């Protein structure tokens, strides 16, 4: 879907998409959200913890709403009260987020302040720092490989390092690694298509930071 800036509306749209996936596959889903999409995925999981196995966010602010992002000025120009939005986000923490979350963030983001991506209040959050920019998070093969590994819950160290996966025999490890690599390649391809589509819609030379409303808000993967 497209990021219209209306988090409530986008969250409502996500309900039917998740339900369709659960009906088809008969199992909880993994939600992967980019930017505002990650916030929406987290809040869906907060409200429906039994529908979601895991949430993975890419450069997603978890405090402040748009206040600590490059879109703050645009939200203010549209008549939004940033103080009220920040308080509304803070109030959501009254309901604990218990679903496991992997939060991928970058200090080179350039759109979202990296400090706003750090969740210090939810009990089951793992933070992973990368070096990509905000837009790059959505189609970097390296980031997609991390996402794929998180979806499959197989921890793979860099090539040449030791592989430590408890309870897996060597052949199982190789099969799991092959599956993760194939999924990473697929996700990287999808991400590149999204990025090319985004640039195509904006036109050559357009400022991506000024047009984040066109950034896809996330993807849904059935529980593997």
Secondary structure, DSSP 8 states (H G I E B T S, - for coil): -B--S-HHHHHHHHHHHHHHHHHHHSS-EEEEEETHHHHHHHHHHHH-GGGEEEEEEES---SSTTTTBTTHHHHHHTT--HHHHHHHHHHGGGS---SEEEEEEETT-SSB-GGGG--SSSSSEEEEEE---TTGGGT-HHHHHHHHHHHHT-----TTS----TT--HHHHHHHHHHHHHHHHHHHHHHHHHHHHHHHHH-TT--GGGGGGGSB-EEEEE--
